Structure formats: structure tokens, C-alpha cells
Amino acid sequence: MGENLGQLVELEISNVAHGGAMVARHEGRVVFVSDAIPGETVRAVITDDAKSAFWRADAVEILDASPHRQDHVWSAASIARAPLERVGGAEFGHIAIEHQRELKRRVLADAVSRMAGVDSPVVVEPVPGAVDGTGWRTRVRLHVADDGTVGGFAARSHRVIPVTDLPLATPAIAAAAPLGRRARHNAGGHIDIVAPSRGDTLVLDGNQGDSITEVVGDREFHLAAGGFWQVHTHAAATLTGAVQEAIDADLFDPLAENLDLYGGVGLLAAAVGDRFGPETRITTVESDARATEFATANLAEWAAAGAVTARADRFLARATADGRRLDGATVILDPPRSGAGKGVVGQLAALHPTQIVYVACDPVALARDLALFASSGYRLNPNQDDTTGAGGIRAFDLFPNTHHVEAVARLVRE
Ligand SMILES: C[S@@+](CC[C@H](N)C(=O)[O-])C[C@H]1O[C@@H](n2cnc3c(N)ncnc32)[C@H](O)[C@@H]1O
């Protein structure tokens, strides 16, 4: 393989794939094509032919354009540039925003149907913010090339592409970013820029920084500047509302051993506490010790709330070994992109919590885990009061102009 690299081919784009590329076929082989839209005919250059099952290509010319095509929101990522000069991180920026959401809906609906056998009438809901999906990123990681050039990585590469603007970022981040400069230190490293709800924008040179304050509604959360926080300006509030609404109040017992697995600094545990009151018993389980310290303080007003530093799988293994059960409990599950996986799903299901609210940032990992939960006695619990969550899954456009989508699924024990 390798002899096809650089070859130009004409492709008809048939569908969208998980991961942001579009699907075409060339001489019977699947080709994943970037910078295209389903329905288009494009000329594309083959960039990867290493696998016999599929190739990769970048569109270089649009021969028959989709009505949903728009000028890219970030010129540094535009098809007008040579493929190797396009910055990554805004792979849907050439698609009209409503159609971006339709493509994300298709990926999610297809994944849960194919992998979990669930035909959910899911929609991807917009969140507040600019209608063109710019100006939402409160966290940006820039990369530093060996010669000190600062920029973003090219798609599927660690090559640094210098950029002169950051349209997906908040104006505060865009103003603070050291664009167009050479970094004196940190060659080969990265620079994180963080714009908290309160206080100055911070430029972190590879450290976690001091504590910052994030505000959600009337509530303050304290955390390390470089620690995990939801990225979109409206993500924390959106997920707070979605988790509160997803919990079936008839099944909620404030005195049960409720858990917030992968709990970070306590955002979603506080959402549960705010809905069900000062008696609410809930424990966050989080692998990062510093985040757990913050969670303890952030949840201090609930006397029965606590925070534990542990990997979710080890926490559940210990609970199982101790002979504990979670009968009556509600569990919030908000794992990283890879999802909870077989181990955590199996261990959790064996402890018999009454209901689970699964917050997912990867549709395929969610679909895999829904199938695992189904085989362990948990089914989606449609919310009849809410048409958007009618199939038991809601989805939110928390990453506009990228292929990413956030979903919240309600599960109940059969
Ligand atoms: C998607 S974030 C969610 C955090 C929190 N729920 C929020 O919304 O702010 C996932 C969190 O899981 C933590 N984490 C990653 N792997 C873990 C594991 N194996 N066990 C427990 N926590 C883990 C990360 O440090 C991160 O804080």
C-alpha cells in the first residue's frame, strides 16, 4: 500500500460517518472523505491507503455542491487551502449549522439503532450562543512546533498549523492567545488558554494553574484552572438542566447511596442536590485527586454529599467486594470519550441501582454501553412529559462546527 497516495479521484458522498468524515465508495472500497457533505460530488486526494478495508481522502474541489455548503467559519480550515495546510478542530465548519445538527442526529440515531437495537426519535438541540456556532470555546489548547510556531494541529496529525484567529473560541480567549508569535519556551509542547466565568483569562504553560471560579446559575464551582470543566459557555448549565430533568423523581430516593461517577468537581452531583434538596445523599467518584478536593468543597452545603478519589471501576469493584448494593440509588455516569465500557457497566449493573443517567460525549461509546446495559437488565426510560426526550435520549449541540455531540440517556432497571 502507499501507491495510491496523492491520487485524485472523483467521489459521490453518500453519508456521514462517526468521527466527522463523510462516506464515499471508490471501486467498491469505502473512502472516508473530509471537508465534504452527503449528496456532493467532489474531487479528492487520497491521503491514506494503508488499510484494505477503507481509505481516507481530503476533498480538494467541489464538483456538485450541497445546498448546505457555506464558506468555512474558520478560513484556516477551509477547502481553499491545500489539505496539509488545513487546521483541525472545526471539521463541520463548511456545513450550515442546522444541517450540522441533522448529520450529528443521524450518526447518533444510527449508532444506537445498529449497536443497541434502539430506534430513538432523537433530535440534536441547539444551545444558547451565536447562531453560526462560533465564540463558544472557553478552553483552547494551542500547540508549539519545534521552531516555536504557535498554532493548532492539522487534522489527524501533530503538525502545527499557524493560525491568525480562533473563531470557535470566546472573544476573551481569542484576545489572550499568543497567535502569530514564536514561543520562546515549550517547543514541542502546548499552551492552554482558559476563560473562566469569573476573573481574568489565563494562559497556562503546561501547569494546572491556581484555582478559578465557574458560575452556573446562582452556584459557584471552584476548580484548578487546568482541570476538567465543560467547554462550551452554556454546557454546564445545559447539562445541569438535562440531568435534573432526566432523573425520574418517582424513582429517586434522596437517602439512597446515589453516585456521580466520573464526577469531576461536582457539577452534576450539585445538579442532583439542587433538584432534590439539602438531604440529598450523593458521592462523586473521580480519579483526579485535586478535582475531588474541589468537589468536597463545592458540595459542602449538602451534609450527606461526599467525594472520593478513585477510578470508577476500582470503586465499584470495592463496593462489590464489600457486599454493598445500590438498590434504590440513582447513578449519574459521565465518562470520558471512551465511555464506561464493559467492566464498569457490568459492575454497576450488578449493584442494581434503580436508575442511571448517562451523559455521553461519544455516540458510538454510548451505543455500545446502552447495548451492555440492555443485556444487564437496563432499558431506556422515555420521558413522556418531554417531546425532546421521548425516546429516552436527548442530544445537545455543545460543540458547534465540529462533529462532536453530547447526549443524555435515561436508563431504568427492568
Ligand atoms: C467528561 S468529564 C465529567 C466531569 C463532570 N461530570 C463534569 O461534568 O464536570 C470526565 C471526568 O472523569 C474523570 N475520569 C477519567 N477517567 C476516570 C476513571 N477511570 N474513573 C473515575 N474518573 C475518571 C476525569 O478526570 C474527568 O473529570
The ligand as an SDF file (V2000), in Angstrom:
LIG
                    3D

 27 29  0  0  0  0  0  0  0  0999 V2000
  -16.4040   14.0930   30.9820 C   0  0  0  0  0  0  0  0  0  0  0  0
  -15.5970   14.5270   32.4900 S   0  0  0  0  0  0  0  0  0  0  0  0
  -17.0240   14.8150   33.5000 C   0  0  0  0  0  0  0  0  0  0  0  0
  -16.7900   15.5720   34.7730 C   0  0  0  0  0  0  0  0  0  0  0  0
  -18.0310   16.1140   35.4490 C   0  0  0  0  0  0  0  0  0  0  0  0
  -19.1250   15.1840   35.4140 N   0  0  0  0  0  0  0  0  0  0  0  0
  -18.4490   17.4500   34.8590 C   0  0  0  0  0  0  0  0  0  0  0  0
  -19.4420   17.4820   34.1210 O   0  0  0  0  0  0  0  0  0  0  0  0
  -17.7800   18.4530   35.1200 O   0  0  0  0  0  0  0  0  0  0  0  0
  -14.9530   13.0030   32.9850 C   0  0  0  0  0  0  0  0  0  0  0  0
  -14.2250   13.0110   34.3050 C   0  0  0  0  0  0  0  0  0  0  0  0
  -13.8390   11.6640   34.5850 O   0  0  0  0  0  0  0  0  0  0  0  0
  -12.5460   11.6620   35.1680 C   0  0  0  0  0  0  0  0  0  0  0  0
  -12.0400   10.3040   34.9230 N   0  0  0  0  0  0  0  0  0  0  0  0
  -11.3690    9.8400   33.8340 C   0  0  0  0  0  0  0  0  0  0  0  0
  -11.1880    8.5150   33.9400 N   0  0  0  0  0  0  0  0  0  0  0  0
  -11.7350    8.1320   35.1110 C   0  0  0  0  0  0  0  0  0  0  0  0
  -11.8970    6.8740   35.7680 C   0  0  0  0  0  0  0  0  0  0  0  0
  -11.4170    5.7390   35.2310 N   0  0  0  0  0  0  0  0  0  0  0  0
  -12.5330    6.8400   36.9430 N   0  0  0  0  0  0  0  0  0  0  0  0
  -13.0120    7.9850   37.5100 C   0  0  0  0  0  0  0  0  0  0  0  0
  -12.9010    9.1960   36.9330 N   0  0  0  0  0  0  0  0  0  0  0  0
  -12.2770    9.2740   35.7460 C   0  0  0  0  0  0  0  0  0  0  0  0
  -11.8230   12.8100   34.5200 C   0  0  0  0  0  0  0  0  0  0  0  0
  -10.7700   13.2690   35.3520 O   0  0  0  0  0  0  0  0  0  0  0  0
  -12.9490   13.8400   34.3700 C   0  0  0  0  0  0  0  0  0  0  0  0
  -13.0140   14.6740   35.4890 O   0  0  0  0  0  0  0  0  0  0  0  0
  1  2  1  0
  2  3  1  0
  2 10  1  0
  3  4  1  0
  4  5  1  0
  5  6  1  0
  5  7  1  0
  7  8  2  0
  7  9  1  0
 10 11  1  0
 11 12  1  0
 11 26  1  0
 12 13  1  0
 13 14  1  0
 13 24  1  0
 14 15  1  0
 14 23  1  0
 15 16  2  0
 16 17  1  0
 17 18  1  0
 17 23  2  0
 18 19  1  0
 18 20  2  0
 20 21  1  0
 21 22  2  0
 22 23  1  0
 24 25  1  0
 24 26  1  0
 26 27  1  0
M  CHG  2   2   1   9  -1
M  END
$$$$
